[in-house]
């Protein structure tokens, strides 16, 4: 029926009308008993929705949740420490390899001068030593990672 | 001084006292919202725990300049909807058959007793689809104004308004269907 605001009454009870709509509803309800009656029913329903029982989480649930979060944070902290430790070891190993090569190169030059012989093969032996060291470390890291994974931890 | 921002900063540093502070202020509202959205206490408890786990893991993404509550509810909502979509074959916006209130077996007598105990409105609310329950809970229990309601739902204001209207209309239909002689008051 023209003029009636039945489509707006539910939203009016929910306080969800814009000012123009609210003014239109208010003006209409002053003159329309039918819409005023329905508006009262919607308000009653809205009040019922606002008085619903408010369940709270149990203490056990809260305690369980805190414990789970603490465990997760501890796992993250361990992973972060492991990543930092691994990064430090890699940087240290490279630094050591470079410094060691410089020292070997220095010693090789001095010895060659004193002994009058060629030390060229030393470079190849040193390279082989460094590569073997890296391969060994890599294998150890893989084995350690597999073991940690089987134990249910991640590195 | 914003206690939420301070506790979030503590949590970001790995200090769990920040978590207990945030939970203390938001756990009741969050649980009530999840119970309304999920319609099942076991699901609500599961999502409640998952929500705080995700908050702890993603706390670095929280913008301390904004209120913590809406961010928390957004995390919870996404988890709850994912959970419900995995469990339900039908749409989250529609329900074909009225569901029993949470924890009640599909027993007509138990349903009637529960209806009397919890009230007609509560019983009709339980029978609605999850997204209908959600919008009604956010408007009438969390008392969110329309703009905040739209922001929480992640939709424009007119869409939120339409969802609110449809949810109220469906609630009225449920109440009439449950007790036609009593009307919907």
Interface residues (C-beta under 8 A of the other chain):
Chain A: X10 X11 X13 X14 X15 X16 X41 X42 X44 X45 X46 X48 X49 X50 X52 X53 X54 X55 X56 X57 X61 X62 X64 X65 X66 X68 X69 X70 X72 X73 X76 X77
Chain B: X14 X16 X19 X20 X23 X27 X28 X31 X32 X35 X41 X45 X48 X49 X52 X53 X56 X57 X118 X119 X121 X122 X125 X136 X139 X140 X141 X143 X145 X146 X161 X164 X165 X168 X169 X171 X172 X175 X183 X184 X185
